[in-house]
Amino acid sequence: MSVRTEEETPGRIQRPAHGPRSDSAVRRAGRVLRGPRPEAAPVLVGRACALVGLLDIAAGVFPRFRHSRMHAVAEVLPGALGPFAAALSLSAGVLLLLLAHGLKRGKRRAWRAAVALLPAGAVAQFTYRHSLLGVLISLALLAPLLRHRDQFTALPDPRSRWRALTNFVLMSAGSLLLGLLVVSAHPGRLIGDPSLADRLTHVLYGLFGFEGPVDYRGDASWTVAFCLGALGLLTAVTTVYLAFRPEHPAARLTVDDEARLRALLDRHGARDSLGHFALRRDKAVVFSPSGKAAVTYRVVSGVMLASGDPIGDVEAWPGAIERFMDEARAHSWTPAVMGCSETGGEVWTRETGLDALELGDEAVVDVADFSLAGRAMRNVRQMVKRIERAGYETRVRRVRDLGEAELDRIRRAADDWRGTDTERGFSMALGRVGDPADGDCLVATAHKADDGPGPYGDLKAVLHFVPWGTDGASLDLMRRDRSADPGMNELLIVAALQAAPRLGVQRVSLNFAMFRSALARGEKIGAGPVLRAWRGLLLFLSRWFQIESLYKFNAKFRPRWEPRFVVYRSSSDLPRIGFAAMQAEGFVNLAPPLPRFLRRRPAAPRPCAHRTAAEHGPGPAERTAGAA
């Protein structure tokens, strides 16, 4: 199947010329738009909210003008009302700044909070600064908030207590800076010339509600004290709220969902080499209405990341993709797909109006064509022979054929030999070894008996393969003892390929090589300056990421290259998607595991936004599991 147009550029799947249009495109075609589209309201309102927040903060920090025409009103107000209004304006401004991002994403709770805070900030500005301008700006923003309230329907994101810690650190730093500004914003009222250390001490005392060493004349001391106390209270309240707010948990793959996915893989697993990785238990899943297809994903930093092609019957893929997009819209997540095949990319772009860009190539070795003979395989052949002469032997078996004691030794060795503190992998990693449910997985091990007993006996290296249908295998992980001779991975891959016919395996998927085509074309004669510059940048990035090394490692085995694509909504989303993918793959870890005593107890999986009571009947129940 192909929906490419004649104008298609290399490495990019274009949107089909006659495919279904997005909802916004249909609405634009049906009427003449005047002014901003309703769909754009959340972004515009979020930006305006940030501006109003800054104005509220400025109104609370800087002293009011005594020559104001409204000063006569202040003379009849209670003395403590002015300082209280300054603290309220400052607090409302800080909260509006915090809510701006949620408003841009159309979050319902952010909308409710903003509707309450805007009038409060307007009243505070009028009371303290006696300025009608701030009131008018706040009320002007309130009008589109109420008018476009139907655009703010996004559900909350999965929760993490690291949000509370992050909030505490950022709010504390911001309160210190704002506090110094508040303390220094009344130069005509200061008694003496306090040093920076005195002012900082005054801020720290004031955040906890105590009087500091800085003195003022008149009611400025009350204004400063109220503002500092408000900042300290705001930091404490927001942190406590984030730490103990009602649970909206990240779902996990349930036993029922895993069973349904395995049934789909039994029937359609031969289509995609990444299919078995959908069984990671930290992913979510949405099923098509018929239950014949599914999309698995994880939510990372507001990005809804799917990996590989949908699971199941191709004819049912559109239904699962529609459910995926419904879930993304319900939560205002950014939809993206990492590592889908060309067929998968065509279906995604046709059904959703998204774009696709070539991300790299997957190395696939056809077992029947593999041989160590010939000049092209000379280096691999010599390395394998040298290691075998050094006394290493290999074993390739199914997981179900291994005893529990040996499996436990392999698990502990693989974990100990991991080069990073956190497990890496998302799109091409299962995240576990030796699970009883994964009996069809292959384990290739290298042993050296005469090396003396080590912590794992004679075990020196491990390769783990997951099933790819009934006649294929896909490489999951490679681990080796750092003290072992170089070439363990090459030795075990060759051993697995040679043992494949005995195990009924006809094709083996190796590592994924990002930007392989750019590396390959950029080194050839006649490559243009742009391609050479792009290759140079990739080589530079290879110092930190395995870009060139994975390509060269895979190329040793003379594979055929299968392109893989990233599907995205707009070019502006690509940096965010790339960062989220790096987090999912374990290259960036912004939230390490919490200590055990701080972890919440596992909660029951929440239903998808599209789940209804009718789906609890005899038909297949649609569920979400394993996000973020």
C-alpha positions in Angstrom: 0.0 0.0 0.0 1.3 3.5 -0.8 -0.1 7.0 -0.4 3.0 8.9 -1.3 2.7 11.8 -3.7 4.9 12.7 -6.6 6.2 15.7 -4.6 7.4 13.6 -1.8 10.9 14.3 -0.6 13.3 11.5 0.5 12.9 10.3 4.0 9.6 12.1 4.6 6.1 10.7 4.2 3.7 13.4 3.0 0.1 13.8 4.0 -2.0 12.1 1.3 -3.6 14.5 -1.2 -7.1 13.1 -0.9 -7.0 11.6 2.6 -9.3 12.6 5.5 -8.7 16.1 6.7 -8.3 17.0 10.4 -11.2 18.3 12.3 -9.9 21.9 12.3 -9.4 21.7 8.5 -13.0 20.6 8.0 -14.2 23.5 10.2 -12.1 26.0 8.3 -13.6 24.7 5.0 -17.1 25.0 6.3 -17.1 28.6 7.4 -15.2 31.8 7.0 -13.2 32.5 10.1 -12.9 35.9 11.6 -10.4 36.5 14.3 -8.5 33.7 16.2 -9.9 30.2 15.8 -11.5 28.7 18.9 -8.9 26.0 18.9 -6.2 28.7 19.3 -7.9 30.2 22.4 -5.9 28.1 25.0 -2.5 29.2 23.6 -3.5 32.8 23.4 -5.2 32.8 26.8 -2.2 31.1 28.3 0.2 33.8 27.0 -2.2 36.6 28.1 -2.4 34.9 31.5 1.4 35.0 31.9 1.3 38.7 31.0 -1.4 39.5 33.5 0.5 37.5 36.1 3.6 39.6 35.5 1.5 42.8 35.9 0.0 41.5 39.1 3.4 40.7 40.5 4.7 44.2 39.5 1.6 45.8 41.2 2.3 43.9 44.4 6.1 44.5 44.5 6.4 48.2 43.7 4.8 50.8 45.9 1.8 52.7 44.9 1.9 56.2 43.6 0.8 58.8 46.1 -0.3 61.3 43.4 -2.9 58.8 42.1 -6.3 60.3 41.5 -7.7 57.4 43.5 -5.6 58.2 46.5 -8.6 59.8 48.2 -10.3 56.3 48.2 -7.3 54.9 50.1 -7.6 57.4 52.9 -11.0 55.9 54.0 -9.8 52.2 53.8 -8.5 50.3 56.9 -4.8 50.6 57.3 -4.0 46.9 56.9 -6.1 46.6 53.7 -3.4 48.1 51.5 -0.6 45.7 52.6 -3.0 42.8 52.4 -4.0 43.8 48.8 -0.3 44.0 47.8 0.3 40.5 49.1 -2.9 39.3 47.3 -1.8 40.9 44.0 1.6 39.3 44.3 0.2 35.8 45.1 -2.3 36.0 42.3 0.4 37.0 39.9 2.6 34.1 40.9 -0.2 31.6 40.6 -1.3 32.9 37.2 2.3 32.4 36.0 2.2 28.8 37.2 -1.2 28.3 35.5 -0.2 29.7 32.1 1.3 26.4 30.8 -1.8 24.4 31.9 -4.0 27.0 30.1 -2.0 26.6 26.9 -2.7 22.9 27.1 -6.5 23.4 27.7 -6.5 22.0 31.2 -9.9 22.2 32.9 -8.5 22.7 36.4 -6.2 25.5 35.3 -9.2 27.2 33.7 -11.2 27.0 37.0 -8.3 28.4 39.0 -7.7 31.3 36.5 -11.3 32.3 36.5 -11.1 32.6 40.3 -7.7 34.4 40.4 -8.3 37.0 37.7 -11.0 38.9 39.7 -9.0 38.6 42.9 -6.0 40.1 41.2 -8.0 42.9 39.7 -9.5 43.8 43.1 -6.1 43.7 44.7 -4.6 45.9 42.1 -7.4 48.4 42.4 -7.2 48.4 46.2 -3.4 48.8 46.4 -2.4 50.7 43.3 -5.8 52.5 42.6 -5.3 51.8 38.9 -8.2 51.1 36.6 -5.8 49.8 33.9 -4.9 46.6 35.7 -8.5 45.9 36.5 -9.5 46.4 32.8 -6.7 44.1 31.6 -7.7 41.3 34.0 -11.4 41.6 33.2 -10.5 41.7 29.4 -8.8 38.3 29.8 -11.7 36.9 31.9 -14.1 37.5 28.9 -12.4 35.0 26.5 -11.8 32.6 29.3 -15.6 32.4 29.8 -16.5 32.6 26.2 -14.2 29.7 25.1 -14.7 27.6 28.2 -15.5 24.6 26.0 -11.9 24.6 24.8 -10.6 23.9 28.3 -11.6 20.3 28.8 -8.3 18.5 29.1 -8.0 15.9 31.9 -5.2 15.9 34.5 -1.9 14.2 33.8 -0.5 11.2 35.7 1.0 12.3 39.0 4.4 12.1 40.5 5.7 13.3 43.9 8.8 14.6 42.1 6.5 17.4 41.0 6.1 18.5 44.6 9.9 18.5 45.1 10.5 20.4 41.8 7.8 23.0 42.8 9.5 23.5 46.2 12.9 24.1 44.7 11.6 26.5 42.0 9.2 28.3 44.3 11.8 28.7 47.0 14.3 30.2 44.5 11.6 32.5 43.0 10.4 33.6 46.4 14.0 34.6 47.4 14.4 36.6 44.2 11.0 38.3 44.5 11.5 38.8 48.2 14.8 40.7 47.6 12.9 42.8 45.1 10.1 43.5 47.5 12.6 44.5 50.3 14.5 46.8 48.0 11.4 48.4 46.3 10.9 51.0 49.0 14.2 52.9 49.0 12.5 56.1 50.4 11.1 54.3 53.4 14.3 52.4 54.4 15.9 53.3 57.7 19.6 53.3 57.2 21.4 51.5 54.4 21.1 47.7 55.0 23.6 45.4 53.3 22.7 42.6 50.9 23.2 40.1 53.7 20.8 42.0 55.9 18.2 42.1 53.1 18.6 38.4 52.4 18.2 37.6 56.1 15.1 39.8 56.2 13.7 37.8 53.2 14.4 34.5 54.8 12.8 35.5 58.1 9.8 37.0 56.3 9.1 33.9 54.3 8.7 32.1 57.7 6.5 34.9 59.1 9.1 36.6 61.4 10.5 40.1 61.5 13.9 40.7 60.0 16.7 43.2 60.6 15.5 45.7 57.9 13.3 48.6 59.2 11.0 50.9 57.3 9.1 54.1 58.0 5.3 54.2 57.8 3.2 51.2 56.6 5.9 49.9 54.2 7.0 47.5 56.9 3.5 46.0 56.9 3.5 45.8 53.1 6.9 44.0 53.0 5.9 41.6 55.8 2.6 40.7 54.2 4.2 40.1 50.8 7.0 38.0 52.2 4.6 36.0 54.3 2.4 35.4 51.3 5.3 34.1 49.2 6.3 31.7 52.0 2.8 30.5 52.5 2.3 30.1 48.7 5.5 28.0 48.5 4.3 25.8 51.4 0.7 25.4 50.2 1.5 24.5 46.6 4.2 22.0 47.6 1.8 20.3 50.1 -1.0 20.3 47.5 1.2 18.6 44.9 2.5 16.1 47.4 -0.9 15.1 48.8 -3.5 16.0 46.1 -6.1 13.4 45.2 -4.5 10.5 43.2 -4.8 10.5 39.4 -2.4 7.6 38.9 -0.4 6.4 36.0 -2.0 3.2 34.8 -0.1 0.0 34.3 -0.5 -2.9 31.9 -3.1 -5.1 33.5 -3.1 -8.9 33.3 -6.2 -8.8 31.1 -4.6 -6.2 28.7 -1.4 -8.2 28.4 -3.4 -11.4 27.6 -5.3 -9.6 24.9 -2.1 -8.1 23.4 -0.5 -11.6 23.4 -3.5 -13.0 21.6 -3.1 -10.3 18.9 0.6 -11.0 18.7 -0.1 -14.7 18.2 -2.2 -13.9 15.1 -0.4 -10.8 13.7 3.0 -10.6 15.5 5.0 -11.5 12.3 4.2 -8.1 10.8 6.4 -5.9 13.0 9.7 -6.8 14.7 8.9 -4.4 17.5 5.5 -6.0 18.3 6.6 -7.9 21.3 8.0 -4.8 23.0 4.4 -3.6 23.3 4.3 -6.0 26.3 6.4 -3.7 28.4 4.4 -3.3 31.6 5.1 0.4 32.0 3.2 1.2 28.8 -0.5 2.0 28.2 -2.8 0.5 25.7 -5.9 1.5 23.8 -7.8 -1.0 21.8 -9.9 -0.5 18.6 -13.7 -0.8 19.1 -13.6 -4.3 17.6 -10.7 -5.3 19.8 -8.7 -6.5 16.8 -6.0 -3.9 17.0 -4.2 -1.9 19.7 -1.8 1.0 20.2 0.6 1.0 23.2 2.2 4.2 24.5 3.8 6.0 27.4 3.2 9.6 28.5 6.5 11.5 29.0 6.5 15.2 29.8 3.2 15.8 28.2 4.1 13.8 25.0 2.0 10.7 24.2 4.7 8.4 22.8 3.6 5.3 20.8 6.3 2.9 19.6 6.3 0.7 16.5 3.3 -0.1 14.5 -0.2 -0.8 16.0 -0.7 -4.3 17.1 -3.2 -6.5 15.3 -5.1 -6.6 12.1 -4.2 -3.8 9.7 -7.8 -3.3 8.8 -8.5 -2.5 12.4 -5.6 -0.1 12.8 -7.7 3.0 12.1 -10.0 2.3 15.0 -7.1 1.9 17.4 -5.4 5.1 16.1 -8.6 7.0 16.5 -8.8 5.9 20.1 -5.2 7.0 20.6 -5.9 10.4 19.2 -9.0 10.7 21.3 -7.0 10.0 24.4 -4.3 12.6 23.4 -7.0 15.3 22.9 -8.8 14.4 26.1 -5.6 15.1 28.1 -4.0 17.7 25.8 -1.0 15.5 25.2 1.2 15.9 22.2 0.8 12.7 20.0 3.9 11.1 18.5 5.0 7.7 17.2 8.6 6.5 17.4 10.0 3.8 15.1 7.0 2.9 13.0 7.5 1.1 9.7 6.8 2.6 6.3 3.4 0.9 6.2 2.6 2.1 9.8 3.7 5.7 8.9 1.4 5.7 5.9 -1.6 4.6 7.9 -0.9 7.1 10.7 -0.5 10.0 8.3 -3.6 9.0 6.3 -5.8 8.6 9.3 -4.7 11.5 11.4 -3.2 14.2 9.1 0.1 13.9 11.0 3.5 14.1 9.3 6.2 11.4 9.2 10.0 11.8 9.0 12.6 9.1 8.5 14.3 8.5 11.8 16.8 5.7 10.9 17.0 2.1 9.8 16.5 -1.2 11.5 19.1 -3.9 10.7 17.4 -7.2 9.7 19.5 -10.4 8.9 17.9 -13.2 6.9 19.3 -16.3 8.5 19.3 -18.3 5.2 21.6 -15.7 3.6 24.0 -15.3 6.6 27.4 -16.8 6.3 30.9 -16.1 7.7 32.5 -16.9 4.4 33.7 -14.2 2.1 35.9 -11.1 2.2 33.1 -8.9 3.5 32.8 -11.0 6.7 36.6 -11.4 7.2 36.8 -9.2 10.3 33.8 -10.8 12.1 35.1 -14.3 11.2 38.6 -13.6 12.6 37.2 -12.0 15.8 34.9 -15.0 16.4 37.7 -17.5 15.8 40.1 -15.7 18.1 37.6 -15.6 20.9 36.7 -19.3 20.5 40.4 -20.1 20.7 40.6 -18.2 23.9 38.3 -20.8 25.5 34.9 -19.3 25.2 31.8 -21.4 24.4 28.3 -20.3 23.6 24.8 -21.6 24.3 21.5 -20.5 22.6 18.3 -21.6 24.2 14.7 -20.7 24.8 13.8 -19.1 28.1 11.4 -22.0 28.9 14.3 -24.5 28.6 16.3 -22.8 31.3 16.1 -23.6 35.0 15.1 -21.0 37.5 18.6 -21.0 39.1 20.3 -20.2 35.8 17.7 -17.6 34.9 18.2 -15.9 38.2 22.0 -15.8 37.6 21.4 -14.4 34.1 19.1 -11.7 35.5 21.5 -10.6 38.2 24.4 -10.6 35.8 22.5 -8.5 33.3 21.5 -6.0 35.9 25.1 -5.8 37.4 26.7 -5.4 33.9 24.3 -2.6 32.9 26.4 0.5 32.1 24.0 3.0 33.6 22.1 3.5 36.9 18.8 3.3 35.1 17.4 0.8 32.6 17.5 2.2 29.1 15.0 1.4 26.4 11.5 2.0 25.3 10.8 1.3 21.7 13.2 -1.7 21.4 13.5 -3.0 24.9 11.2 -5.4 26.9 12.6 -4.3 30.3 12.7 -7.8 31.8 14.6 -11.1 31.3 13.4 -14.6 32.1 9.7 -13.9 32.8 7.7 -17.1 32.8 5.2 -15.5 30.4 8.1 -14.9 27.9 9.0 -18.5 27.4 9.6 -18.1 23.6 12.3 -15.5 24.1 15.9 -16.6 23.2 18.9 -16.3 25.5 22.4 -16.5 24.1 25.2 -16.8 26.7 29.0 -16.9 26.5 30.9 -19.0 29.1 34.6 -19.5 29.9 35.1 -22.3 32.4 38.9 -21.9 32.9 38.6 -18.3 34.1 38.0 -19.2 37.7 34.7 -18.9 39.6 33.4 -15.3 39.5 30.2 -13.8 41.0 28.2 -15.4 38.2 30.3 -18.5 37.6 31.6 -19.0 34.1 29.0 -16.6 32.6 30.6 -13.8 30.7 28.0 -12.3 28.4 24.2 -12.4 27.7 22.1 -11.6 24.7 18.3 -11.6 24.9 15.9 -11.8 21.9 12.1 -11.5 21.9 9.9 -13.3 19.4 9.0 -11.8 16.1 6.1 -13.8 15.1 6.7 -17.6 14.9 9.8 -17.5 12.8 11.7 -14.4 13.8 13.6 -12.9 16.7 14.3 -9.3 17.7 17.3 -8.3 19.8 16.4 -6.9 23.2 19.6 -6.4 25.2 23.3 -7.0 25.1 25.3 -7.3 28.3 28.8 -8.5 29.0 31.3 -8.7 31.8 33.6 -5.7 31.4 36.6 -8.0 32.3 35.8 -10.4 29.4 37.6 -10.3 26.1 36.4 -7.8 23.5 34.0 -9.2 20.9 31.5 -10.9 23.1 28.6 -9.3 21.4 29.8 -10.3 17.9 30.4 -13.8 19.1 26.9 -14.2 20.6 25.2 -12.7 17.5 27.0 -15.1 15.2 26.1 -18.0 17.6 22.4 -16.9 17.6 22.3 -16.7 13.8 24.0 -20.1 13.4 21.6 -21.7 15.9 18.5 -20.0 14.4 17.6 -22.8 11.9 17.5 -25.3 14.8 15.1 -23.1 16.7 12.9 -22.3 13.8 14.0 -18.7 13.4 14.4 -17.4 9.8 15.0 -13.7 10.4 16.7 -11.7 13.2 16.3 -8.0 13.9 19.4 -6.3 15.3 19.9 -2.8 16.7 18.2 0.3 15.3 20.7 2.7 13.7 19.6 6.3 13.9 20.2 8.5 10.8 22.0 5.6 9.1 21.2 6.8 5.6 22.8 10.2 6.3 25.9 8.6 7.7 26.2 6.2 4.7 25.5 8.8 2.0 27.6 11.5 3.7 30.8 9.5 3.5 30.4 8.7 -0.2 32.2 10.6 -3.0 30.0 13.3 -4.4 28.1 14.1 -1.2 27.1 17.7 -1.1 28.2 20.2 1.6 24.8 20.1 3.5 24.9 16.3 3.7 28.6 16.4 4.8 27.8 19.0 7.4 24.9 16.9 8.7 27.1 13.8 8.9 29.8 15.8 10.7 27.2 16.9 13.3 26.1 13.3 13.8 29.8 12.2 14.2 30.2 14.9 16.8 27.0 13.8 18.7 28.3 10.2 18.5 30.8 11.1 21.3 27.8 11.0 23.7 25.2 8.9 21.9 25.7 5.6 20.1 24.9 6.9 16.6 27.9 6.0 14.4 29.0 3.0 16.6 25.6 1.3 16.3 25.6 1.8 12.5 29.0 0.3 12.1 28.3 -2.6 14.5 25.2 -3.5 12.6 26.8 -3.2 9.2 29.3 -5.9 10.2 26.6 -8.6 9.7 25.6 -7.4 6.2 21.9 -6.9 7.0 19.1 -5.4 4.9 18.0 -2.0 6.2 14.3 -1.3 7.0 13.5 2.4 7.4 11.8 3.5 10.6 9.9 6.8 11.0 8.8 9.3 13.6 5.2 10.6 13.3 4.5 14.0 14.6 1.9 16.8 14.6 4.0 19.8 13.6 7.7 20.7 13.2 7.5 22.8 16.3 6.7 19.7 18.3 9.9 17.8 17.2 12.3 19.2 19.9 9.8 18.4 22.6 9.2 14.9 21.1 12.9 14.3 20.9 13.5 15.3 24.5 10.6 13.1 25.6 12.0 10.2 23.6 15.4 10.6 25.2 13.6 10.5 28.6 11.7 7.4 27.7 14.8 5.7 26.4 16.7 6.5 29.6 19.2 9.0 28.2 17.7 11.8 30.3 16.5 11.0 33.8 14.7 14.0 35.3 12.8 11.9 37.9 14.9 9.1 39.5 12.9 6.5 41.5 11.6 7.8 44.8 12.8 6.2 48.0 10.6 3.3 48.9 9.1 5.0 52.0 7.9 7.9 49.7 6.2 5.8 47.1 2.5 5.6 46.8 0.8 2.2 47.0 -0.1 0.9 43.5 -3.6 2.1 42.5 -6.1 0.4 40.3 -5.7 1.4 36.7 -7.9 4.3 35.6 -10.1 4.0 32.5 -9.5 5.8 29.3 -11.3 9.1 28.7 -13.4 7.3 26.0 -14.5 4.4 28.2 -18.3 4.4 28.8 -20.7 2.3 30.8 -21.8 0.5 27.6 -18.4 -0.9 27.2 -18.7 -3.0 30.4 -21.2 -5.2 28.6 -20.5 -8.4 26.7 -18.3 -6.6 24.2 -14.5 -6.1 24.7 -13.8 -3.5 27.4 -11.5 -0.7 26.3 -8.8 0.1 28.8 -5.7 2.2 29.3 -2.7 0.8 31.2 0.9 1.7 31.8 1.3 5.5 31.0 4.3 7.6 32.0 
